[in-house]
Amino acid sequence: MSSTPHSELPPAANRSHDIRSAAGRLLYRRQFVLGTRSVNGLDGREGWTELVLADRRILTVHPDLELQRLSRGEFTLVLLGYLFDPLRPELTNAECFHNLARSGECPTFAEVVQRTASLGGRWALLYKHQRELKLFTDPFGSRQIFYHAKGVEKWCASQPHVIAQQLHIPRSVDPDLLGFVSSPLFAETENRWVGDGTLYDGIMHLLPNHYLDLTEGKVVRYWPSRKFEHFPLGQAALSISDLLKGLLESASRRQPLLLAVTAGWDSRVLLAASRNLRGQIHYFTQRFGAMTEAHADLAVPARLLKKLGLKHHIHDCPDEVDPAFKEILYKNVSTIQSEHKIPLYYDFYKHYSGSLNVSGNGSEIGRNYLRYTPNPSNGKDLADSFGRKDDPYAMRCLQLWLEETQPVADQCEMDINDLFYWEQRWMGNWNASWSADLDIAIEEFTPFNCRAIMELFLSTDKECRLYKQPAVHRAVIEYTWPEALSEPFNPHLAKPAKSNLRRRLHNWLLKLSGTR
């Protein structure tokens, strides 16, 4: 990663945009494979790193996926991706990694997990000590791990179809699964998955807050493990502010930053947290489809950034995408999110492939999206919240998730809807696939992808985390850059004034009657 800060971005490294000449580098970009033998039949593997672990497993890593390794006798720790330390933003990726296993130490797996709690980034860690072999990811699971853990052939990879190719596993013929992925709703919801399954029987997806024990061939939940300490609004917001500022500073020391600004809360919080770095960040909004200058996601950022003395860059996404780019993208991922998003990926590739794309995804967990949703009693309730009422595949997968998760949520006194949104509805499946799609074009960084930040959000009162009026988000902005509150949030989503008045009157009458 470059250590030079930039406000105006340099040209992308490959300005010729000759996709075919770059195909070897773009195929399976930023991916890894861990197996019992060398990878066979995977195109474009020139320049990949191959590591042989102590148990003779072979880890194969694309050159654009950062790799760190530490070995002491029977102890090995491997980092795939990058780490940021918000408390010590000057640390390099290697230094952040080596702090997980300090000099001369062979930490337990639990100790390594605990030491990642305050870190940000997009990463997967492989822990090996004697017979133990365990893998886990960043809190949002954005550096995906898919796995086949049955029998002797235990494999992991960034994408399920890569494992299927190595083990000659055909696509599933499960009629429920085929009905799920062939339904119009699957395409309409950007191919949003449910559960931890894939298109291939026996190849699974490691969801957030779980680790894979490859020795035993099982998945174990490790978080949450305790009831959260309660934090007052101000204290939580101040701590979140400091962590976000530290993460952004750490990222800015490694690579040029892009930060999308819309009319929403998530990007506004990151904009405010970037105040001390405002001369080093490229603030932008992508324009695609039928968006006009009047669209709130263009108009609000334009007014706001002008008030703050910042330049607002409009990225006009191309109408045409090189067919070779599409061809490689479809090879790289098992299921892309949406054909309509490919111009966004292509725009990143053509102009900003050497930069780090800063995303506000994950902040929604702190805005309690499902606050008024009743606690589910079965998988059907959860499937219904997906719009998958009576879908047999969705109900089956979510019933299994609920049976595993509900006892933990009860023990830790945590709202299971928060975990559902985190692991199933948004971050674990949708956001992870978005990051994987982007890998062909640009590396992504989600500052909210930090367990300490998420625990602070979830440690506040629910009333502080309302979806449309989140008090914690507002307080973070007030602490970091209060002038960023000078423009409205999502005005295009606001209800008409008459409707709002009617709703407030109704609530007032309920309160007077004692029914609310």
C-alpha positions in Angstrom: 0.0 0.0 0.0 1.2 3.5 -0.7 1.9 5.7 2.2 1.5 9.0 0.4 -1.7 10.9 1.1 -3.7 12.2 -1.9 -6.6 14.6 -2.3 -6.5 14.4 -6.1 -6.1 10.8 -7.1 -3.3 9.7 -9.4 -4.1 7.8 -12.6 -4.9 4.2 -12.2 -1.9 1.9 -12.7 -3.4 0.3 -15.8 -4.4 3.3 -17.9 -4.6 1.3 -21.1 -7.7 -0.5 -19.8 -6.7 -3.4 -22.0 -8.6 -6.0 -20.0 -7.4 -9.0 -21.9 -3.8 -8.2 -21.4 -4.5 -7.8 -17.6 -6.7 -10.9 -17.4 -4.1 -13.0 -15.6 -3.9 -10.4 -12.8 -7.7 -9.9 -12.7 -8.7 -13.5 -12.6 -9.6 -14.5 -9.0 -8.2 -11.2 -7.8 -7.6 -11.0 -4.0 -8.6 -14.6 -3.5 -7.0 -17.5 -1.7 -7.4 -21.3 -1.6 -6.4 -23.7 1.2 -6.4 -27.3 0.4 -4.7 -30.7 0.9 -2.7 -30.4 -2.4 -1.7 -27.8 -5.0 -4.5 -26.1 -6.9 -5.2 -27.7 -10.3 -6.9 -26.2 -13.3 -7.3 -22.6 -12.0 -6.5 -20.1 -14.8 -4.2 -17.1 -14.2 -2.2 -18.4 -11.2 1.1 -16.9 -12.4 2.6 -14.9 -9.5 0.4 -16.4 -6.8 2.2 -17.3 -3.5 2.1 -20.9 -2.3 2.7 -21.7 1.4 3.1 -25.2 2.8 1.8 -25.4 6.3 3.1 -27.7 9.0 0.4 -30.3 8.4 1.2 -30.3 4.6 -1.8 -28.2 3.7 -1.1 -25.8 1.0 -2.3 -22.1 1.0 -2.3 -20.4 -2.4 -2.8 -16.6 -2.4 -3.4 -14.1 -5.2 -0.6 -11.4 -5.4 -3.1 -8.6 -4.7 -4.3 -10.2 -1.5 -2.0 -9.0 1.3 -0.3 -11.9 3.2 1.5 -12.0 6.5 2.8 -15.1 8.2 4.4 -15.8 11.6 5.7 -19.2 12.8 7.2 -20.3 16.1 7.7 -24.0 16.4 4.3 -25.7 16.3 2.5 -22.3 16.2 1.6 -20.5 13.0 -0.6 -17.4 12.4 -1.5 -16.2 8.9 -3.2 -13.0 7.9 -5.1 -12.7 4.6 -5.9 -9.0 4.0 -5.2 -6.0 6.1 -5.5 -4.7 9.7 -5.8 -1.1 11.0 -5.2 -0.2 14.6 -7.3 2.9 15.5 -5.3 3.4 18.8 -2.0 3.4 17.0 -2.7 4.5 13.4 1.0 4.8 12.5 1.4 1.0 12.6 1.9 -0.9 9.4 -0.1 -4.0 8.4 2.9 -6.2 9.5 3.1 -4.4 12.8 -0.6 -4.8 13.5 -0.4 -8.5 12.6 2.7 -9.2 14.8 1.0 -7.5 17.8 -1.5 -10.4 17.7 1.3 -12.8 18.8 3.9 -10.8 20.6 7.6 -11.6 20.6 8.3 -15.1 21.9 4.7 -15.8 22.6 2.3 -18.6 21.4 -1.1 -17.2 22.2 -4.2 -19.3 22.5 -6.9 -19.0 19.8 -9.1 -17.1 22.3 -6.4 -14.6 22.9 -5.9 -13.9 19.2 -9.6 -13.4 18.8 -9.7 -11.0 21.7 -6.8 -9.0 20.4 -8.7 -8.3 17.1 -11.6 -6.7 18.9 -10.4 -3.0 18.6 -8.9 -3.5 15.1 -10.5 -2.6 11.8 -9.8 -3.7 8.2 -10.9 -6.5 6.0 -9.2 -9.8 6.9 -9.2 -13.5 7.6 -6.9 -15.2 10.1 -5.6 -18.7 10.1 -4.5 -20.0 13.5 -2.5 -23.2 13.8 -1.1 -24.7 17.0 -0.2 -28.3 17.3 -3.4 -30.1 16.1 -5.5 -26.9 16.2 -6.4 -25.4 12.8 -9.0 -22.6 13.0 -10.0 -19.8 10.7 -12.1 -16.7 11.3 -12.8 -13.4 9.6 -13.4 -9.7 10.4 -16.6 -9.0 12.3 -18.7 -8.5 9.1 -17.2 -11.5 7.3 -16.2 -9.3 4.4 -13.1 -11.3 3.7 -15.2 -14.3 2.9 -14.4 -17.9 3.7 -16.2 -20.8 2.0 -15.3 -24.3 3.1 -15.8 -28.1 2.5 -15.2 -29.8 5.8 -16.4 -33.3 5.3 -14.2 -36.3 5.1 -10.5 -36.1 4.3 -10.7 -33.4 1.7 -11.1 -30.3 3.8 -10.8 -27.2 1.7 -11.3 -23.4 2.1 -11.4 -20.6 -0.5 -12.7 -17.2 -1.2 -15.4 -18.5 -3.5 -17.4 -21.8 -3.4 -17.1 -22.6 -7.1 -13.3 -22.7 -6.8 -13.6 -25.5 -4.1 -16.2 -27.3 -6.3 -13.8 -27.2 -9.2 -11.0 -28.7 -7.1 -13.2 -31.5 -5.6 -15.3 -32.1 -8.7 -18.6 -31.3 -6.9 -21.5 -30.5 -9.2 -24.1 -27.9 -8.6 -26.9 -28.9 -6.2 -30.1 -30.4 -7.6 -32.0 -29.7 -4.3 -35.4 -28.5 -5.7 -35.9 -26.0 -2.8 -32.5 -24.4 -3.5 -33.1 -24.3 -7.2 -36.5 -22.7 -6.6 -34.9 -20.1 -4.3 -32.2 -18.9 -6.8 -34.4 -19.1 -9.8 -37.2 -17.0 -8.3 -37.7 -13.4 -9.7 -37.3 -12.1 -6.1 -33.7 -13.5 -6.0 -32.7 -11.2 -8.8 -34.9 -8.3 -7.6 -33.1 -8.4 -4.2 -29.6 -8.4 -5.8 -29.2 -12.2 -5.4 -29.4 -11.9 -1.6 -28.6 -15.2 0.0 -30.0 -16.6 3.2 -28.3 -19.2 5.5 -24.8 -20.5 5.2 -25.3 -22.7 2.1 -24.1 -22.3 -1.5 -25.0 -23.6 -4.9 -23.0 -26.7 -4.1 -24.0 -29.5 -1.6 -21.4 -29.7 1.2 -19.7 -26.4 0.5 -20.7 -23.8 3.1 -20.2 -20.2 3.9 -18.6 -19.1 7.2 -20.9 -16.5 8.7 -19.8 -13.6 10.9 -19.2 -14.3 14.6 -18.2 -17.9 13.9 -14.9 -19.7 13.5 -14.2 -22.8 11.4 -12.4 -25.6 13.2 -10.9 -27.4 10.2 -9.4 -30.2 12.3 -12.8 -31.2 13.7 -14.7 -30.2 10.6 -17.2 -28.0 12.5 -18.2 -24.4 12.9 -18.4 -22.8 16.3 -20.0 -19.5 17.4 -17.6 -17.3 19.5 -19.6 -14.1 19.7 -21.6 -12.8 21.6 -20.2 -14.5 24.7 -21.4 -12.1 27.4 -24.0 -9.5 28.3 -22.9 -6.0 27.1 -22.1 -3.3 29.6 -24.5 -0.4 29.2 -23.0 2.9 28.0 -24.7 6.3 28.1 -25.2 7.9 24.7 -22.5 10.6 25.1 -19.8 8.2 26.3 -20.6 5.7 23.5 -20.6 8.3 20.8 -17.3 9.8 22.0 -15.6 6.4 22.0 -17.0 5.6 18.5 -15.8 9.0 17.2 -12.3 8.3 18.4 -12.2 4.8 16.9 -13.6 6.0 13.5 -11.1 8.8 13.4 -8.2 6.5 14.3 -9.2 3.9 11.6 -9.5 6.5 8.9 -6.1 8.0 9.8 -4.6 4.5 9.8 -6.0 3.8 6.3 -4.9 7.2 5.0 -1.3 6.4 5.8 -1.4 3.3 3.6 -3.4 4.2 0.5 -5.3 7.0 -1.2 -8.9 7.1 0.1 -12.2 7.4 -1.7 -15.2 8.2 0.3 -18.7 8.1 -1.2 -21.1 10.8 0.2 -24.8 10.4 -0.2 -27.8 11.9 1.6 -27.8 9.1 4.2 -26.6 8.8 7.8 -23.8 6.3 7.2 -21.7 8.3 4.8 -22.4 11.5 6.8 -20.8 10.0 10.0 -17.7 9.0 8.0 -17.5 12.4 6.4 -17.6 14.0 9.8 -15.0 11.6 11.2 -12.7 12.4 8.3 -12.5 16.1 9.2 -8.8 16.0 10.1 -8.0 14.2 6.8 -10.2 16.3 4.5 -7.3 17.4 2.4 -6.3 13.8 1.7 -9.7 12.3 0.7 -11.5 12.1 -2.6 -15.2 12.7 -1.8 -17.5 11.5 -4.5 -20.9 10.3 -5.6 -21.5 7.8 -8.3 -24.1 8.8 -10.9 -25.7 6.0 -12.8 -29.0 5.1 -14.4 -31.6 7.9 -14.5 -30.1 10.0 -11.7 -30.4 13.7 -12.2 -28.8 16.7 -10.4 -32.0 16.9 -8.3 -31.6 13.4 -6.9 -31.0 13.7 -3.1 -27.8 11.6 -3.3 -26.4 14.2 -5.6 -28.0 17.4 -4.5 -27.5 17.0 -0.7 -23.7 16.1 -0.9 -23.2 19.0 -3.4 -24.6 21.6 -1.1 -23.0 20.1 2.0 -19.5 19.7 0.7 -19.6 23.2 -0.7 -20.4 24.5 2.8 -17.6 22.5 4.3 -15.1 23.8 1.7 -14.6 20.4 0.0 -14.8 19.5 -3.7 -17.6 17.2 -4.7 -16.6 14.7 -7.4 -19.3 13.2 -9.6 -18.4 9.8 -11.0 -20.5 9.2 -14.1 -20.6 5.4 -14.5 -20.1 4.2 -18.1 -23.0 3.0 -20.2 -20.8 0.5 -21.8 -18.6 -2.1 -20.1 -15.8 -4.0 -21.8 -17.2 -7.5 -22.4 -13.8 -9.0 -21.3 -14.3 -7.3 -17.9 -17.7 -8.9 -17.5 -16.4 -12.3 -18.5 -13.6 -12.2 -15.9 -16.1 -11.0 -13.2 -18.4 -13.9 -13.9 -15.5 -16.3 -13.5 -14.3 -14.7 -10.3 -17.5 -15.0 -8.2 -20.0 -17.8 -7.9 -23.0 -15.3 -7.9 -22.7 -11.6 -8.7 -25.1 -9.3 -6.9 -26.6 -7.5 -9.9 -25.9 -7.0 -13.6 -26.8 -3.3 -13.0 -23.9 -2.8 -10.7 -21.2 -3.9 -13.2 -20.8 -0.3 -14.5 -20.0 0.8 -10.9 -17.3 -1.8 -10.7 -15.9 -0.9 -14.1 -15.8 2.8 -13.1 -13.7 1.9 -10.1 -11.4 -0.3 -12.1 -10.8 2.2 -14.9 -10.1 5.2 -12.7 -9.4 4.3 -9.1 -8.0 0.8 -8.9 -5.0 1.9 -6.8 -7.1 3.5 -4.1 -9.1 2.2 -1.1 -12.9 2.6 -1.2 -14.2 3.7 2.2 -17.8 2.4 2.7 -20.4 3.2 5.3 -21.9 -0.3 5.2 -22.6 -1.9 8.6 -23.6 1.3 10.3 -27.2 0.1 9.9 -26.6 -2.4 12.7 -26.2 0.7 15.0 -29.4 2.1 13.6 -31.5 -0.8 14.7 -33.2 -1.5 11.4 -35.5 -4.2 12.8 -36.3 -2.5 16.1 -40.1 -2.9 15.8 -40.0 -6.4 14.4 -41.4 -8.9 16.8 -38.9 -11.6 18.0 -39.2 -14.5 15.6 -40.6 -17.8 16.8 -39.5 -19.9 13.8 -37.7 -19.8 10.5 -40.9 -18.9 8.7 -41.1 -15.6 10.6 -37.5 -14.8 9.5 -38.1 -15.8 5.9 -41.2 -13.6 5.9 -39.0 -10.6 6.9 -36.9 -11.3 3.8 -40.0 -11.3 1.7 -39.6 -15.0 1.4 -42.9 -16.1 3.0 -43.5 -19.8 2.6 -40.2 -20.3 0.7 -39.0 -23.8 1.8 -35.3 -23.2 1.3 -35.3 -19.9 3.2 -37.5 -21.3 6.0 -35.3 -24.3 6.4 -32.0 -22.4 6.5 -33.3 -19.7 8.9 -34.9 -22.3 11.2 -31.4 -23.8 11.6 -29.9 -20.4 12.3 -32.6 -19.5 14.8 -32.2 -22.8 16.7 -28.4 -22.2 17.0 -28.6 -18.5 17.8 -31.6 -18.0 20.1 -30.1 -19.6 23.2 -27.0 -17.4 22.8 -29.0 -14.3 22.3 -31.1 -15.2 25.4 -28.0 -15.9 27.5 -26.4 -12.6 26.5 -29.7 -10.6 26.7 -29.2 -9.5 23.1 -32.0 -8.7 20.6 -31.9 -11.5 18.2 -33.1 -9.2 15.4 -29.7 -7.3 15.7 -27.9 -10.6 15.1 -30.2 -11.5 12.3 -29.6 -8.3 10.5 -25.8 -8.6 11.1 -25.3 -12.2 10.1 -28.1 -12.9 7.6 -30.0 -10.0 6.2 -27.3 -7.6 5.5 -23.6 -7.9 6.4 -22.9 -11.7 6.4 -24.4 -12.3 3.0 -25.3 -9.1 1.0 -22.3 -6.9 2.1 -19.8 -9.8 1.8 -20.9 -10.5 -1.8 -20.7 -6.8 -2.6 -17.1 -6.7 -1.4 -16.2 -9.9 -3.3 -17.7 -8.4 -6.5 -15.6 -5.3 -6.1 -12.3 -7.2 -5.7 -11.8 -7.3 -9.4 -11.7 -3.5 -9.4 -10.7 -2.0 -6.0 -10.1 -2.9 -2.4 -12.8 -1.8 0.1 -12.6 -0.7 3.7 -15.6 -0.4 6.0 -14.6 1.5 9.2 -17.7 0.2 11.0 -16.3 -3.3 10.6 -14.7 -3.2 14.0 -16.1 -5.2 16.9 -15.4 -2.5 19.5 -17.5 0.0 17.5 -20.4 -2.4 17.1 -20.4 -3.3 20.7 -20.5 0.3 21.7 -23.5 0.9 19.4 -25.3 -2.2 20.8 -24.5 -1.1 24.4 -26.7 2.0 24.1 -30.4 2.2 24.7 -32.5 1.1 21.7 -34.2 4.5 21.7 -30.7 6.0 20.8 -30.6 3.8 17.7 -33.8 4.6 15.8 -33.4 3.8 12.1 -34.4 7.2 10.7 -33.3 9.4 13.7 -30.3 7.6 15.2 -29.2 9.6 18.3 -25.8 7.9 18.4 -25.0 8.8 14.8 -26.1 12.4 15.4 -23.9 12.6 18.5 -20.9 11.2 16.6 -21.3 13.9 14.0 -21.7 16.6 16.7 -18.4 15.5 18.3 -16.4 15.3 15.1 -17.8 17.9 12.6 -21.1 19.5 13.7 -21.3 21.6 10.6 -21.9 18.3 8.7 -25.4 18.4 10.2 -26.4 21.5 8.3 -28.1 19.5 5.5 -31.1 17.2 5.9 -30.8 13.4 5.8 -32.6 11.4 3.1 -35.1 14.2 2.3 -36.4 12.0 -0.6 -37.5 9.4 2.0 -39.4 11.8 4.3 -43.1 11.4 4.6 -45.3 14.3 3.7 -45.8 16.8 6.5 -49.6 16.0 6.8 -48.8 12.3 7.2 -46.2 13.1 9.9 -48.7 15.3 11.8 -51.3 12.6 11.7 -48.9 10.0 13.0 -47.7 12.3 15.9 -51.3 13.1 16.8 -52.2 9.4 16.8 -49.2 8.6 19.1 -50.1 11.5 21.4 -53.7 10.2 21.8 -52.3 6.7 22.5 -50.1 8.1 25.2 -53.0 10.0 26.8 -55.1 6.9 26.8 -52.3 5.0 28.6 -52.1 2.4 25.8 -48.6 3.5 24.8 
